[in-house]
């Protein structure tokens, strides 16, 4: 069986930056084991699969090389990019139905696409989970817990300088560990995302992390429109808005590869 496959760099307007995602449009669902095997073969942070419902509505699922996840931003952005650029979709909005509810993607200014995701505000915690300090090799100023563990640092330089020990960080009993700090030069905040427990040691640009980061930084900075930058080696930018219980994230995407796979 031949299936179309695209590879898209998300949250960037430049090839070889942002976060690469594989996108595999389907006519109907494959067995989960097959989709997981395809994701492992692709060996990217995420492979997205979607099937059509009717009109602008689709169902979507995401797989890392090792597990299925309940929410992924960059691969959703990549999927919308594929629909608009390569699959003939012309409507103003796409609705992806997912384990995290309906996710809407629409065209935005400057050639960006905007994701509409549920906000997942974090709550402060006081205890350092096992493996955290040895894993980060640094001590954060504050800890907050949501789906991921958020570690707040004092400066962008501290976040950039982190060299985590994944053998220790994998012991932290959260989906992933996010390091964040105030940004500079017009960027409101920066972050990095470490997910060894889900097979992604460091994710280049993580949309789902910003469903937790944006509520925190919006409250801390007293503003609802935020420019975020993920300062991984590849790097990427997100233009975000906290709107009630939703987080809007806008970014660019560029196609790197189009082809077919044999399954």
C-alpha positions in Angstrom: 0.0 0.0 0.0 1.3 3.4 -1.0 0.7 6.4 1.3 1.5 10.1 0.8 4.1 11.6 3.2 5.1 15.1 3.7 7.8 16.6 6.0 7.3 20.1 7.1 9.4 22.5 9.2 6.9 24.2 11.5 7.1 27.5 13.4 9.6 28.9 11.0 9.7 30.5 7.5 13.1 29.1 6.8 14.1 25.5 5.8 16.2 23.6 8.3 14.8 25.6 11.3 11.8 25.2 13.4 10.4 21.8 14.2 10.2 19.1 11.5 7.0 17.0 11.5 5.9 14.2 9.2 2.4 14.4 7.9 0.6 11.3 6.5 -3.0 12.0 5.1 -5.1 8.9 5.2 -8.5 7.8 3.7 -9.2 5.8 6.8 -7.4 4.9 10.0 -4.6 2.4 10.0 -4.0 0.1 13.0 -2.3 2.0 15.8 0.6 -0.4 15.7 1.2 0.5 12.0 1.1 4.2 12.7 3.5 3.8 15.6 5.9 1.9 13.3 5.7 4.6 10.7 6.5 7.2 13.3 9.4 5.2 14.6 10.7 4.8 11.0 10.4 8.6 10.4 12.2 9.2 13.7 11.0 12.8 14.1 9.5 14.3 17.2 6.0 13.8 15.8 4.3 12.2 12.9 0.7 13.3 12.4 -2.0 11.2 10.7 -5.4 12.7 9.7 -8.5 11.4 8.1 -11.4 13.4 6.6 -14.8 13.7 8.2 -16.8 16.2 6.1 -16.1 19.6 4.7 -13.5 21.4 6.8 -13.4 18.7 9.6 -10.8 16.0 10.1 -9.7 13.6 12.8 -6.0 13.8 13.8 -3.6 11.7 15.8 0.1 12.2 16.7 2.9 9.7 17.4 6.4 10.3 18.6 8.9 7.5 17.7 7.8 5.7 20.9 4.3 6.7 22.0 1.0 8.3 20.9 0.4 11.7 22.5 -2.8 13.5 23.2 -1.8 16.9 21.9 0.8 18.3 19.5 1.1 21.8 18.1 3.8 21.8 15.5 2.5 18.7 13.7 -1.0 20.2 13.7 0.4 23.3 12.1 2.2 21.1 9.6 -1.0 19.2 8.9 -2.9 22.4 8.2 0.0 23.6 6.0 -0.2 20.4 4.0 -4.0 20.7 3.5 -3.7 24.3 2.4 -0.6 24.0 0.2 -0.7 20.5 -1.2 -4.2 19.0 -0.8 -6.4 21.6 -2.3 -8.2 22.8 0.9 -9.5 26.4 0.3 -11.7 27.1 3.3 -11.0 29.8 5.9 -10.7 27.3 8.8 -9.8 23.7 9.4 -11.2 21.8 12.4 -9.1 18.8 13.7 -10.9 16.5 16.1 -8.5 15.0 18.6 -8.1 13.4 22.0 -7.8 17.0 23.4 -11.1 18.1 21.7 -11.6 20.2 18.6 -8.6 22.2 17.4 -9.1 25.0 14.9 -6.5 26.3 12.4 -7.1 29.4 10.4 -5.1 31.6 8.0 -3.5 34.6 9.7 -1.5 37.7 8.6 2.0 37.6 7.1 1.4 34.1 5.8 1.1 32.5 9.2 -1.4 29.9 10.4 -3.1 30.2 13.8 -3.8 27.3 16.1 -6.7 27.5 18.6 -5.8 25.2 21.5 -7.2 24.7 25.0 -5.3 26.6 27.7 -3.7 24.4 30.4 -2.5 26.7 33.2 0.1 25.4 35.5 0.0 25.4 39.3 3.0 26.2 41.6 4.6 23.2 43.4 7.3 23.3 46.1 9.1 19.9 45.9 11.8 19.1 43.4 10.7 15.8 41.7 13.3 12.9 41.7 15.8 13.4 38.9 15.1 17.0 38.2 18.2 18.8 39.6 20.6 16.1 38.5 18.9 16.1 35.1 18.9 19.9 34.5 22.3 20.4 36.2 20.8 23.7 37.4 18.3 25.0 40.0 15.2 26.8 38.8 13.7 29.7 40.7 10.2 28.3 40.6 8.4 25.1 39.7 4.9 24.8 38.2 3.0 21.7 37.2 0.7 21.1 34.4 0.8 18.3 31.9 4.5 19.1 31.9 6.8 20.3 34.7 7.7 24.0 34.1 11.0 25.2 35.5 11.3 29.0 35.6 14.8 30.6 35.4 15.9 34.1 35.8 17.4 34.8 32.4 17.4 33.7 28.8 21.1 32.9 29.1 20.5 30.3 31.8 17.9 28.5 29.6 20.3 28.6 26.6 23.1 27.2 28.7 21.3 24.1 30.0 23.0 20.8 29.1 20.6 18.3 30.6 21.5 14.7 31.6 18.7 12.7 30.0 19.5 9.6 32.1 18.4 11.6 35.2 15.7 13.7 33.5 13.8 10.7 32.3 13.1 9.9 36.0 11.0 13.0 36.4 7.4 11.8 36.5 5.9 14.3 34.1 5.4 14.0 30.3 8.2 16.5 29.8 10.3 19.2 31.5 10.1 22.8 30.2 12.7 25.4 31.0 11.5 29.0 30.6 12.7 32.6 31.3 12.0 36.2 30.3 13.0 37.0 26.8 14.8 40.0 25.2 14.8 42.2 22.1 11.0 42.2 21.8 10.5 38.5 22.7 8.4 38.2 25.9 9.6 34.7 27.0 11.8 31.9 25.9 11.7 28.2 26.5 13.2 24.8 25.9 11.4 21.4 26.0 12.9 18.1 27.1 10.8 15.0 26.7 13.0 11.8 27.1 10.0 10.0 28.7 8.1 10.2 25.3 11.1 9.6 23.1 12.0 13.2 22.4 15.2 14.3 24.3 14.8 17.9 23.1 11.9 19.1 20.9 12.9 22.1 18.7 9.6 24.0 18.9 6.7 22.7 21.0 3.2 24.2 20.4 1.6 22.1 23.2 4.0 23.5 25.7 2.7 26.9 25.1 -0.8 26.0 26.2 0.8 25.9 29.6 3.5 28.7 29.2 1.2 31.3 27.7 -1.3 31.4 30.7 1.7 31.7 33.1 3.5 34.4 31.3 0.3 36.3 30.5 -0.5 36.5 34.2 3.1 37.4 35.1 3.6 40.1 32.4 0.0 41.4 32.6 -0.6 41.1 28.8 -2.5 38.7 26.6 -0.5 39.0 23.4 2.9 37.5 23.6 5.8 36.8 21.3 7.5 33.5 22.3 10.7 32.0 21.1 11.9 28.4 21.7 15.7 28.6 21.9 16.7 25.1 20.9 19.5 24.6 18.4 17.0 24.9 15.5 14.8 27.5 17.2 11.4 28.9 16.3 8.9 31.7 17.0 5.3 31.7 18.0 3.0 34.7 18.2 0.5 33.9 21.0 -2.7 35.2 22.5 -4.5 34.1 25.7 -8.2 34.4 24.9 -10.3 33.2 27.9 -9.7 29.5 28.2 -8.0 29.1 24.8 -4.4 29.8 23.6 -3.9 31.0 20.1 -0.5 30.3 18.5 0.5 31.6 15.1 3.5 30.5 13.1 4.9 29.8 9.6 5.5 26.5 8.0 7.6 25.4 5.0 7.6 22.1 3.1 10.9 20.1 3.0 9.8 16.8 1.5 6.9 15.3 -0.5 6.8 11.6 -1.4 5.2 8.2 -0.8 5.9 5.4 1.6 5.3 1.7 1.1 3.4 0.0 4.0 
